[in-house]
Amino acid sequence: MGLSVLLLVVHVLLQGIMATRELGREWNAGPRDGEQKPQGKLSGRASRASANFRETYPAFVALAFGVVMAGDPSGLAIIGAWLWLICRVVYIPLYLTGVPYIRSFVWLGSMLGLALMFIVLMF
């Protein structure tokens, strides 16, 4: 669970670094009241990768909590959690570099990890 929080922080920092690189330190340090948003390819990819992570992160947290509360004598949920985490880590460079198909396959792997955790809770 702690490593997933670290991954969340990596996403937030990566997105911020890419946006700051494009728009400057003054933008980052300022109130960001205007509609100015990063338009570059890399900053856009970092932002979309972060948004994609945040779409599945609540499910991971809920499933991890449920598995901890229910117990997991088979270890299947632990395998699922590690699969989700590893796939989400691998997803970042694939998305940033624009690798098609493999990136989608890795995303499916992370969904499989969530499915394994879900199966443990349901059965």
N, CA, C and O atoms as a MOPAC input file, in Angstrom:
PM7 MOZYME 1SCF
protein

 N      0.82600 1    -1.18500 1     0.00000 1
 C      0.00000 1     0.00000 1     0.00000 1
 C      0.87300 1     1.25300 1     0.00000 1
 O      0.58600 1     2.22100 1    -0.70400 1
 N      1.93600 1     1.22400 1     0.79400 1
 C      2.83500 1     2.37700 1     0.85400 1
 C      3.49400 1     2.67000 1    -0.48100 1
 O      3.67500 1     3.83200 1    -0.84600 1
 N      3.85100 1     1.63100 1    -1.20500 1
 C      4.46600 1     1.83900 1    -2.51800 1
 C      3.48800 1     2.46500 1    -3.50200 1
 O      3.89700 1     3.20000 1    -4.40100 1
 N      2.21100 1     2.18300 1    -3.34000 1
 C      1.22900 1     2.79700 1    -4.23000 1
 C      1.12700 1     4.29200 1    -3.98300 1
 O      0.90800 1     5.06400 1    -4.91700 1
 N      1.28500 1     4.70700 1    -2.73000 1
 C      1.29100 1     6.14200 1    -2.41800 1
 C      2.53000 1     6.78900 1    -3.02800 1
 O      2.45600 1     7.89400 1    -3.56500 1
 N      3.66100 1     6.10700 1    -2.94500 1
 C      4.88000 1     6.61500 1    -3.57200 1
 C      4.68400 1     6.78000 1    -5.07600 1
 O      5.14100 1     7.76400 1    -5.65800 1
 N      4.01800 1     5.83900 1    -5.69700 1
 C      3.73600 1     5.93500 1    -7.13000 1
 C      2.82200 1     7.11700 1    -7.43500 1
 O      3.01000 1     7.79700 1    -8.44500 1
 N      1.85500 1     7.36700 1    -6.59400 1
 C      0.99400 1     8.53900 1    -6.75100 1
 C      1.82600 1     9.82500 1    -6.69100 1
 O      1.63600 1    10.72500 1    -7.51000 1
 N      2.73100 1     9.91000 1    -5.73800 1
 C      3.59700 1    11.09000 1    -5.60700 1
 C      4.47400 1    11.24500 1    -6.84700 1
 O      4.67800 1    12.36400 1    -7.32000 1
 N      4.99100 1    10.14700 1    -7.37500 1
 C      5.79000 1    10.20000 1    -8.60000 1
 C      4.96500 1    10.78900 1    -9.74000 1
 O      5.45400 1    11.64300 1   -10.48100 1
 N      3.74000 1    10.34900 1    -9.88200 1
 C      2.86700 1    10.87900 1   -10.93500 1
 C      2.65200 1    12.38200 1   -10.76900 1
 O      2.75900 1    13.13700 1   -11.73500 1
 N      2.35100 1    12.81000 1    -9.55600 1
 C      2.10800 1    14.23200 1    -9.30100 1
 C      3.36400 1    15.04600 1    -9.59100 1
 O      3.29000 1    16.09200 1   -10.23600 1
 N      4.50500 1    14.57800 1    -9.12200 1
 C      5.76400 1    15.30100 1    -9.35500 1
 C      6.13600 1    15.32900 1   -10.83200 1
 O      6.55800 1    16.36400 1   -11.34700 1
 N      5.98500 1    14.21800 1   -11.50400 1
 C      6.31700 1    14.15100 1   -12.92700 1
 C      5.45200 1    15.11400 1   -13.72500 1
 O      5.95000 1    15.84100 1   -14.58500 1
 N      4.18000 1    15.11500 1   -13.44200 1
 C      3.26500 1    16.03300 1   -14.12100 1
 C      3.67000 1    17.48000 1   -13.83700 1
 O      3.70000 1    18.30400 1   -14.75200 1
 N      3.97800 1    17.79000 1   -12.59900 1
 C      4.37800 1    19.14500 1   -12.22600 1
 C      5.69100 1    19.56700 1   -12.85200 1
 O      5.83100 1    20.70400 1   -13.30200 1
 N      6.64000 1    18.67200 1   -12.88200 1
 C      7.94300 1    18.97900 1   -13.47600 1
 C      7.80900 1    19.27100 1   -14.96400 1
 O      8.39300 1    20.22500 1   -15.47700 1
 N      7.02900 1    18.43500 1   -15.65100 1
 C      6.84600 1    18.64500 1   -17.09400 1
 C      6.11900 1    19.96400 1   -17.38100 1
 O      6.47700 1    20.67800 1   -18.31800 1
 N      5.11600 1    20.28200 1   -16.59100 1
 C      4.39300 1    21.53800 1   -16.78300 1
 C      5.27600 1    22.73000 1   -16.46900 1
 O      5.23800 1    23.73100 1   -17.18500 1
 N      6.06700 1    22.64300 1   -15.41700 1
 C      6.96400 1    23.73600 1   -15.04600 1
 C      8.03500 1    23.92700 1   -16.10000 1
 O      8.40400 1    25.05800 1   -16.41600 1
 N      8.53300 1    22.84400 1   -16.64000 1
 C      9.54100 1    22.94400 1   -17.69700 1
 C      8.98900 1    23.71700 1   -18.89500 1
 O      9.70500 1    24.48300 1   -19.53900 1
 N      7.72000 1    23.50600 1   -19.17600 1
 C      7.09900 1    24.16500 1   -20.33100 1
 C      6.66000 1    25.59800 1   -20.02400 1
 O      6.87600 1    26.49900 1   -20.83500 1
 N      6.04800 1    25.81100 1   -18.86300 1
 C      5.44100 1    27.10800 1   -18.56700 1
 C      6.27000 1    28.00000 1   -17.64700 1
 O      5.97700 1    29.18900 1   -17.51600 1
 N      7.28700 1    27.45300 1   -17.01900 1
 C      8.18700 1    28.25900 1   -16.19300 1
 C      7.88000 1    28.20400 1   -14.71100 1
 O      6.78900 1    27.82700 1   -14.28300 1
 N      8.89000 1    28.59600 1   -13.94200 1
 C      8.76700 1    28.58800 1   -12.48600 1
 C      7.75200 1    29.59400 1   -11.96900 1
 O      7.08000 1    29.35000 1   -10.96700 1
 N      7.64200 1    30.73100 1   -12.65700 1
 C      6.69300 1    31.74700 1   -12.20900 1
 C      5.26300 1    31.20600 1   -12.26800 1
 O      4.45900 1    31.46100 1   -11.37100 1
 N      4.95700 1    30.46700 1   -13.31300 1
 C      3.63900 1    29.85300 1   -13.43200 1
 C      3.40800 1    28.87300 1   -12.28800 1
 O      2.35200 1    28.87300 1   -11.65600 1
 N      4.42000 1    28.03400 1   -12.03100 1
 C      4.29300 1    27.01800 1   -10.99600 1
 C      4.14100 1    27.64400 1    -9.61600 1
 O      3.34400 1    27.17400 1    -8.80400 1
 N      4.89900 1    28.69600 1    -9.34900 1
 C      4.85500 1    29.34000 1    -8.03600 1
 C      3.64100 1    30.24200 1    -7.87000 1
 O      3.26900 1    30.57800 1    -6.74600 1
 N      3.02600 1    30.63500 1    -8.96700 1
 C      1.89100 1    31.55500 1    -8.91900 1
 C      0.58600 1    30.85600 1    -8.60000 1
 O      0.56500 1    29.64300 1    -8.38900 1
 N     -0.50300 1    31.60700 1    -8.56400 1
 C     -1.80600 1    31.05500 1    -8.18800 1
 C     -2.49900 1    30.26800 1    -9.30000 1
 O     -3.50300 1    29.60100 1    -9.04700 1
 N     -1.98600 1    30.33500 1   -10.51200 1
 C     -2.54500 1    29.62100 1   -11.67200 1
 C     -4.02500 1    29.94700 1   -11.88000 1
 O     -4.84000 1    29.07100 1   -12.16900 1
 N     -4.34700 1    31.22900 1   -11.72400 1
 C     -5.72800 1    31.67600 1   -11.88200 1
 C     -6.20400 1    31.62100 1   -13.32500 1
 O     -7.38400 1    31.38100 1   -13.58000 1
 N     -5.30400 1    31.84000 1   -14.26400 1
 C     -5.69000 1    31.87200 1   -15.67400 1
 C     -5.96100 1    30.49600 1   -16.23500 1
 O     -5.85300 1    29.48800 1   -15.53700 1
 N     -6.30700 1    30.47000 1   -17.47400 1
 C     -6.62100 1    29.22200 1   -18.16600 1
 C     -5.39900 1    28.58800 1   -18.81500 1
 O     -5.52400 1    27.59600 1   -19.53500 1
 N     -4.22200 1    29.14900 1   -18.56800 1
 C     -3.01600 1    28.63500 1   -19.20200 1
 C     -2.72400 1    27.21500 1   -18.70300 1
 O     -2.60100 1    26.96500 1   -17.50400 1
 N     -2.62000 1    26.30300 1   -19.66200 1
 C     -2.30900 1    24.91600 1   -19.35600 1
 C     -1.18300 1    24.47400 1   -20.28300 1
 O     -1.04200 1    24.99300 1   -21.39000 1
 N     -0.38900 1    23.52100 1   -19.83100 1
 C      0.68000 1    23.02200 1   -20.69900 1
 C      0.11300 1    22.43800 1   -21.98700 1
 O     -0.90800 1    21.75000 1   -21.96400 1
 N      0.76700 1    22.70700 1   -23.09800 1
 C      0.31500 1    22.21200 1   -24.39800 1
 C      1.30700 1    21.24700 1   -25.05000 1
 O      1.00200 1    20.64100 1   -26.07800 1
 N      2.48600 1    21.10600 1   -24.45600 1
 C      3.51800 1    20.25900 1   -25.04300 1
 C      3.17900 1    18.78100 1   -25.01400 1
 O      2.36100 1    18.32900 1   -24.21300 1
 N      3.81700 1    18.04200 1   -25.89700 1
 C      3.56200 1    16.60700 1   -26.02500 1
 C      3.90800 1    15.86300 1   -24.72700 1
 O      3.10400 1    15.07300 1   -24.23200 1
 N      5.09600 1    16.11400 1   -24.18100 1
 C      5.53300 1    15.39100 1   -22.99700 1
 C      4.71900 1    15.77200 1   -21.76400 1
 O      4.34000 1    14.90600 1   -20.97500 1
 N      4.45000 1    17.06600 1   -21.59800 1
 C      3.65100 1    17.48000 1   -20.43100 1
 C      2.22100 1    16.95800 1   -20.55800 1
 O      1.61000 1    16.59000 1   -19.55400 1
 N      1.68800 1    16.92000 1   -21.75500 1
 C      0.35900 1    16.35500 1   -21.96500 1
 C      0.31400 1    14.87400 1   -21.64900 1
 O     -0.63600 1    14.39300 1   -21.03200 1
 N      1.33300 1    14.15600 1   -22.06800 1
 C      1.38200 1    12.71700 1   -21.78600 1
 C      1.51500 1    12.46500 1   -20.28700 1
 O      0.87100 1    11.56600 1   -19.74700 1
 N      2.35200 1    13.25900 1   -19.61200 1
 C      2.50800 1    13.10200 1   -18.16500 1
 C      1.18300 1    13.36500 1   -17.46200 1
 O      0.82800 1    12.66600 1   -16.51300 1
 N      0.46300 1    14.36200 1   -17.92500 1
 C     -0.83500 1    14.69100 1   -17.33300 1
 C     -1.85200 1    13.57800 1   -17.57600 1
 O     -2.59600 1    13.20500 1   -16.66900 1
 N     -1.88300 1    13.05600 1   -18.78300 1
 C     -2.83600 1    11.98200 1   -19.09700 1
 C     -2.48300 1    10.68000 1   -18.37200 1
 O     -3.37100 1     9.95400 1   -17.92500 1
 N     -1.18700 1    10.39000 1   -18.25900 1
 C     -0.77300 1     9.18800 1   -17.52300 1
 C     -1.17200 1     9.30000 1   -16.05500 1
 O     -1.62100 1     8.32800 1   -15.44600 1
 N     -1.00300 1    10.49300 1   -15.49600 1
 C     -1.39400 1    10.72200 1   -14.10800 1
 C     -2.90100 1    10.58000 1   -13.93900 1
 O     -3.36500 1     9.97000 1   -12.97600 1
 N     -3.65700 1    11.13400 1   -14.86000 1
 C     -5.11400 1    11.02800 1   -14.78800 1
 C     -5.54200 1     9.56900 1   -14.91200 1
 O     -6.45600 1     9.12800 1   -14.21500 1
 N     -4.88900 1     8.82100 1   -15.79100 1
 C     -5.20500 1     7.41000 1   -15.96200 1
 C     -4.92000 1     6.64500 1   -14.67700 1
 O     -5.71000 1     5.78800 1   -14.27900 1
 N     -3.80900 1     6.94100 1   -14.02700 1
 C     -3.47700 1     6.29900 1   -12.76000 1
 C     -4.53800 1     6.60100 1   -11.70500 1
 O     -4.99600 1     5.70800 1   -10.99300 1
 N     -4.92000 1     7.87100 1   -11.61800 1
 C     -5.88700 1     8.28500 1   -10.60300 1
 C     -7.27800 1     7.71400 1   -10.85300 1
 O     -8.10000 1     7.68800 1    -9.93700 1
 N     -7.55900 1     7.26000 1   -12.06000 1
 C     -8.83800 1     6.59500 1   -12.33600 1
 C     -8.91000 1     5.21700 1   -11.69400 1
 O     -9.98000 1     4.79600 1   -11.25400 1
 N     -7.79400 1     4.51600 1   -11.63400 1
 C     -7.80300 1     3.16400 1   -11.07700 1
 C     -7.32400 1     3.10900 1    -9.63300 1
 O     -7.54100 1     2.11000 1    -8.94600 1
 N     -6.68200 1     4.15700 1    -9.17300 1
 C     -6.12100 1     4.13200 1    -7.82000 1
 C     -7.18200 1     3.94700 1    -6.73400 1
 O     -6.94700 1     3.17400 1    -5.80500 1
 N     -8.33600 1     4.61600 1    -6.80400 1
 C     -9.35100 1     4.37000 1    -5.76300 1
 C     -9.79900 1     2.90400 1    -5.70800 1
 O    -10.04500 1     2.37100 1    -4.62600 1
 N     -9.90200 1     2.26700 1    -6.84800 1
 C    -10.27500 1     0.84800 1    -6.86200 1
 C     -9.20400 1     0.01600 1    -6.17800 1
 O     -9.51600 1    -0.90000 1    -5.41600 1
 N     -7.94000 1     0.32900 1    -6.44600 1
 C     -6.85100 1    -0.40700 1    -5.80800 1
 C     -6.90100 1    -0.23600 1    -4.28900 1
 O     -6.79300 1    -1.21000 1    -3.54300 1
 N     -7.06400 1     0.99900 1    -3.84400 1
 C     -7.10300 1     1.26600 1    -2.40500 1
 C     -8.26900 1     0.51800 1    -1.75200 1
 O     -8.10200 1    -0.10600 1    -0.70400 1
 N     -9.43500 1     0.58400 1    -2.36800 1
 C    -10.61200 1    -0.09600 1    -1.81000 1
 C    -10.39900 1    -1.60800 1    -1.76500 1
 O    -10.71200 1    -2.25400 1    -0.76600 1
 N     -9.86900 1    -2.16300 1    -2.84500 1
 C     -9.63500 1    -3.60700 1    -2.87600 1
 C     -8.56300 1    -4.02300 1    -1.87500 1
 O     -8.70100 1    -5.04300 1    -1.20100 1
 N     -7.49800 1    -3.23500 1    -1.77800 1
 C     -6.43100 1    -3.54800 1    -0.82800 1
 C     -6.96400 1    -3.51400 1     0.59900 1
 O     -6.65100 1    -4.38700 1     1.40800 1
 N     -7.75800 1    -2.51600 1     0.89700 1
 C     -8.35700 1    -2.43100 1     2.23000 1
 C     -9.26800 1    -3.62900 1     2.48900 1
 O     -9.21500 1    -4.24000 1     3.55700 1
 N    -10.09000 1    -3.95500 1     1.51900 1
 C    -10.98500 1    -5.09300 1     1.66900 1
 C    -10.24600 1    -6.40000 1     1.87100 1
 O    -10.64300 1    -7.22600 1     2.69300 1
 N     -9.18100 1    -6.58600 1     1.12900 1
 C     -8.39000 1    -7.81400 1     1.23800 1
 C     -7.72600 1    -7.89800 1     2.60700 1
 O     -7.68200 1    -8.96800 1     3.21300 1
 N     -7.21600 1    -6.78500 1     3.09000 1
 C     -6.58900 1    -6.77600 1     4.41500 1
 C     -7.62700 1    -7.12900 1     5.48200 1
 O     -7.34900 1    -7.90400 1     6.39700 1
 N     -8.81600 1    -6.55700 1     5.35500 1
 C     -9.86400 1    -6.81300 1     6.34300 1
 C    -10.37300 1    -8.25500 1     6.27000 1
 O    -10.68600 1    -8.85600 1     7.29800 1
 N    -10.45500 1    -8.80100 1     5.07400 1
 C    -10.99200 1   -10.15000 1     4.89500 1
 C     -9.93100 1   -11.23500 1     5.08000 1
 O    -10.26100 1   -12.38500 1     5.36900 1
 N     -8.68000 1   -10.87600 1     4.91800 1
 C     -7.62500 1   -11.87700 1     4.93700 1
 C     -7.49000 1   -12.50700 1     3.56200 1
 O     -8.42400 1   -12.47200 1     2.76100 1
 N     -6.34800 1   -13.07100 1     3.29400 1
 C     -6.11200 1   -13.67200 1     1.97700 1
 C     -5.24300 1   -14.91200 1     2.14300 1
 O     -4.03100 1   -14.85100 1     1.93200 1
 N     -5.84900 1   -16.03800 1     2.51800 1
 C     -5.04800 1   -17.23100 1     2.75100 1
 C     -4.36100 1   -17.77100 1     1.50100 1
 O     -3.35100 1   -18.46600 1     1.61000 1
 N     -4.88200 1   -17.47000 1     0.32800 1
 C     -4.29000 1   -18.01800 1    -0.89500 1
 C     -3.14400 1   -17.17400 1    -1.42200 1
 O     -2.30400 1   -17.67400 1    -2.17000 1
 N     -3.09300 1   -15.90800 1    -1.04700 1
 C     -2.05400 1   -15.02800 1    -1.56900 1
 C     -2.36600 1   -14.49100 1    -2.95200 1
 O     -1.57400 1   -13.73800 1    -3.51700 1
 N     -3.50500 1   -14.86600 1    -3.50200 1
 C     -3.87900 1   -14.41800 1    -4.84100 1
 C     -4.01300 1   -12.89900 1    -4.90700 1
 O     -3.63200 1   -12.27800 1    -5.89900 1
 N     -4.55100 1   -12.31400 1    -3.85800 1
 C     -4.71000 1   -10.85700 1    -3.83800 1
 C     -3.35700 1   -10.15300 1    -3.78700 1
 O     -3.19400 1    -9.08100 1    -4.37000 1
 N     -2.40000 1   -10.74000 1    -3.10600 1
 C     -1.05600 1   -10.14900 1    -3.05400 1
 C     -0.42800 1   -10.18100 1    -4.43400 1
 O      0.21800 1    -9.21900 1    -4.85000 1
 N     -0.61200 1   -11.26900 1    -5.13700 1
 C     -0.12500 1   -11.35100 1    -6.51800 1
 C     -0.79600 1   -10.28100 1    -7.36700 1
 O     -0.13800 1    -9.61000 1    -8.16200 1
 N     -2.10200 1   -10.12100 1    -7.19900 1
 C     -2.82900 1    -9.09400 1    -7.93700 1
 C     -2.33600 1    -7.69100 1    -7.61600 1
 O     -2.18600 1    -6.86100 1    -8.51300 1
 N     -2.08600 1    -7.42600 1    -6.34600 1
 C     -1.60800 1    -6.10000 1    -5.94100 1
 C     -0.23800 1    -5.81200 1    -6.54400 1
 O      0.00300 1    -4.71700 1    -7.05200 1
 N      0.65500 1    -6.78900 1    -6.48900 1
 C      1.98100 1    -6.59400 1    -7.08400 1
 C      1.89000 1    -6.44100 1    -8.60100 1
 O      2.60000 1    -5.62800 1    -9.19400 1
 N      1.01900 1    -7.22300 1    -9.21800 1
 C      0.83700 1    -7.10700 1   -10.66400 1
 C      0.34700 1    -5.70900 1   -11.02400 1
 O      0.85500 1    -5.09300 1   -11.96200 1
 N     -0.64300 1    -5.20300 1   -10.27900 1
 C     -1.15200 1    -3.85000 1   -10.51600 1
 C     -0.02900 1    -2.82900 1   -10.37300 1
 O      0.15000 1    -1.97400 1   -11.24000 1
 N      0.73000 1    -2.91700 1    -9.28000 1
 C      1.78500 1    -1.93500 1    -9.01800 1
 C      2.87600 1    -1.98100 1   -10.08200 1
 O      3.28400 1    -0.93700 1   -10.59100 1
 N      3.34600 1    -3.15500 1   -10.41900 1
 C      4.41500 1    -3.27700 1   -11.42300 1
 C      3.94000 1    -2.76200 1   -12.77400 1
 O      4.66500 1    -2.03300 1   -13.45300 1
 N      2.74000 1    -3.13200 1   -13.16200 1
 C      2.20700 1    -2.64900 1   -14.44700 1
 C      2.05700 1    -1.13700 1   -14.44400 1
 O      2.33900 1    -0.48900 1   -15.45300 1
 N      1.61400 1    -0.55700 1   -13.32100 1
 C      1.44800 1     0.89600 1   -13.26600 1
 C      2.79500 1     1.61300 1   -13.33000 1
 O      2.88100 1     2.70900 1   -13.88200 1
 N      3.84200 1     1.01300 1   -12.77700 1
 C      5.18300 1     1.59600 1   -12.87000 1
 C      5.69300 1     1.51500 1   -14.30900 1
 O      6.23100 1     2.49000 1   -14.83300 1
 N      5.53000 1     0.37500 1   -14.93600 1
 C      5.98300 1     0.18200 1   -16.31700 1
 C      5.20100 1     1.07200 1   -17.27700 1
 O      5.73600 1     1.50500 1   -18.29800 1
 N      3.94900 1     1.34300 1   -16.95800 1
 C      3.07300 1     2.15700 1   -17.80200 1
 C      3.62000 1     3.57100 1   -18.00700 1
 O      3.47200 1     4.14300 1   -19.08700 1
 N      4.24700 1     4.13100 1   -16.98200 1
 C      4.71100 1     5.53400 1   -17.05600 1
 C      5.66700 1     5.75800 1   -18.22500 1
 O      5.36800 1     6.58600 1   -19.08600 1
 N      6.80300 1     5.05900 1   -18.29700 1
 C      7.70400 1     5.33000 1   -19.42900 1
 C      7.10300 1     4.96000 1   -20.78100 1
 O      7.40700 1     5.59400 1   -21.79200 1
 N      6.24900 1     3.93600 1   -20.80100 1
 C      5.60600 1     3.57900 1   -22.06600 1
 C      4.70300 1     4.71100 1   -22.55500 1
 O      4.67600 1     5.01800 1   -23.74700 1
 N      3.97200 1     5.32300 1   -21.63900 1
 C      3.08100 1     6.41700 1   -22.01900 1
 C      3.88700 1     7.65000 1   -22.40900 1
 O      3.58800 1     8.30300 1   -23.40900 1
 N      4.90500 1     7.96600 1   -21.62100 1
 C      5.70200 1     9.16700 1   -21.90700 1
 C      6.41800 1     9.08900 1   -23.24900 1
 O      6.58500 1    10.10100 1   -23.93000 1
 N      6.83700 1     7.89300 1   -23.62400 1
 C      7.53600 1     7.73500 1   -24.90300 1
 C      6.58800 1     7.45400 1   -26.06400 1
 O      7.02600 1     7.37800 1   -27.21200 1
 N      5.30700 1     7.30100 1   -25.78400 1
 C      4.31600 1     7.12600 1   -26.83900 1
 C      4.28200 1     5.74400 1   -27.45400 1
 O      3.92400 1     5.59400 1   -28.62200 1
 N      4.64900 1     4.73200 1   -26.68500 1
 C      4.65000 1     3.36100 1   -27.19900 1
 C      3.20800 1     2.84600 1   -27.26600 1
 O      2.55100 1     2.71700 1   -26.23300 1
 N      2.71700 1     2.55200 1   -28.46300 1
 C      1.34300 1     2.04000 1   -28.56900 1
 C      1.29600 1     0.52500 1   -28.33300 1
 O      2.33700 1    -0.13100 1   -28.29900 1
 N      0.13600 1    -0.00500 1   -28.17700 1
 C     -0.16400 1    -1.42900 1   -28.04700 1
 C      0.45800 1    -2.06200 1   -26.79900 1
 O     -0.26700 1    -2.61000 1   -25.96900 1
 N      1.76000 1    -1.99900 1   -26.65200 1
 C      2.38900 1    -2.56300 1   -25.45300 1
 C      1.86700 1    -1.83500 1   -24.22300 1
 O      1.59800 1    -2.44900 1   -23.19100 1
 N      1.72600 1    -0.51300 1   -24.34400 1
 C      1.18500 1     0.28400 1   -23.24100 1
 C     -0.21000 1    -0.21000 1   -22.87800 1
 O     -0.53300 1    -0.35100 1   -21.69900 1
 N     -1.02900 1    -0.47100 1   -23.87700 1
 C     -2.38500 1    -0.96800 1   -23.62300 1
 C     -2.35600 1    -2.35400 1   -22.99200 1
 O     -3.17000 1    -2.65800 1   -22.12000 1
 N     -1.43100 1    -3.18700 1   -23.42300 1
 C     -1.27900 1    -4.52100 1   -22.85400 1
 C     -0.88300 1    -4.42600 1   -21.38100 1
 O     -1.39500 1    -5.17200 1   -20.54600 1
 N      0.02400 1    -3.51200 1   -21.06700 1
 C      0.45500 1    -3.31000 1   -19.68000 1
 C     -0.72100 1    -2.80100 1   -18.83900 1
 O     -0.89800 1    -3.21500 1   -17.69300 1
 N     -1.51300 1    -1.90800 1   -19.41500 1
 C     -2.70200 1    -1.41500 1   -18.70000 1
 C     -3.65000 1    -2.57900 1   -18.40200 1
 O     -4.19400 1    -2.67400 1   -17.30100 1
 N     -3.84400 1    -3.46000 1   -19.38000 1
 C     -4.68300 1    -4.64000 1   -19.15600 1
 C     -4.11900 1    -5.51400 1   -18.03800 1
 O     -4.87300 1    -6.09600 1   -17.25800 1
 N     -2.80600 1    -5.60200 1   -17.96600 1
 C     -2.17100 1    -6.34500 1   -16.87200 1
 C     -2.52800 1    -5.75500 1   -15.51700 1
 O     -2.77500 1    -6.48900 1   -14.56000 1
 N     -2.55500 1    -4.42600 1   -15.43700 1
 C     -2.92900 1    -3.79400 1   -14.17100 1
 C     -4.39100 1    -4.08500 1   -13.83200 1
 O     -4.73900 1    -4.24700 1   -12.66300 1
 N     -5.24000 1    -4.15200 1   -14.84900 1
 C     -6.64000 1    -4.48500 1   -14.61800 1
 C     -6.78100 1    -5.94000 1   -14.15500 1
 O     -7.63700 1    -6.25400 1   -13.32700 1
 N     -5.94800 1    -6.81200 1   -14.68700 1
 C     -5.93700 1    -8.19700 1   -14.23600 1
 C     -5.56800 1    -8.26600 1   -12.75900 1
 O     -6.14700 1    -9.04600 1   -12.00200 1
 N     -4.60300 1    -7.44800 1   -12.35400 1
 C     -4.23400 1    -7.39800 1   -10.93900 1
 C     -5.40300 1    -7.00300 1   -10.06100 1
 O     -5.63500 1    -7.60500 1    -9.01300 1
 N     -6.14500 1    -5.98300 1   -10.49300 1
 C     -7.33400 1    -5.58100 1    -9.73600 1
 C     -8.37200 1    -6.70100 1    -9.72700 1
 O     -9.03000 1    -6.93500 1    -8.71300 1
 N     -8.51700 1    -7.39100 1   -10.85500 1
 C     -9.48500 1    -8.48500 1   -10.93600 1
 C     -9.12800 1    -9.61300 1    -9.96000 1
 O    -10.01200 1   -10.19100 1    -9.32700 1
 N     -7.84600 1    -9.92100 1    -9.84000 1
 C     -7.42600 1   -10.96000 1    -8.90100 1
 C     -7.78700 1   -10.56200 1    -7.46900 1
 O     -8.26500 1   -11.38600 1    -6.68900 1
 N     -7.55800 1    -9.31500 1    -7.13900 1
 C     -7.90700 1    -8.82700 1    -5.80000 1
 C     -9.42200 1    -8.91400 1    -5.58500 1
 O     -9.88700 1    -9.29800 1    -4.51100 1
 N    -10.17300 1    -8.55500 1    -6.61000 1
 C    -11.63200 1    -8.59600 1    -6.53300 1
 C    -12.12900 1   -10.03000 1    -6.34200 1
 O    -13.03000 1   -10.27700 1    -5.53900 1
 N    -11.55100 1   -10.95600 1    -7.06800 1
 C    -11.95100 1   -12.37300 1    -6.96300 1
 C    -11.76300 1   -12.88100 1    -5.54800 1
 O    -12.60900 1   -13.61300 1    -5.03300 1
 N    -10.66700 1   -12.50200 1    -4.91700 1
 C    -10.42600 1   -12.93400 1    -3.54400 1
 C    -11.53300 1   -12.42700 1    -2.60700 1
 O    -11.96800 1   -13.14100 1    -1.70300 1
 N    -11.97200 1   -11.21400 1    -2.83200 1
 C    -13.02100 1   -10.64700 1    -1.97800 1
 C    -14.38100 1   -11.28000 1    -2.22500 1
 O    -15.19700 1   -11.38400 1    -1.30800 1
 N    -14.62600 1   -11.69700 1    -3.44400 1
 C    -15.95000 1   -12.20000 1    -3.79400 1
 C    -16.12200 1   -13.68400 1    -3.51100 1
 O    -17.24800 1   -14.15300 1    -3.35100 1
 N    -15.03300 1   -14.42300 1    -3.44600 1
 C    -15.17000 1   -15.88200 1    -3.31600 1
 C    -14.45500 1   -16.41200 1    -2.12000 1
 O    -14.47500 1   -17.61700 1    -1.87300 1

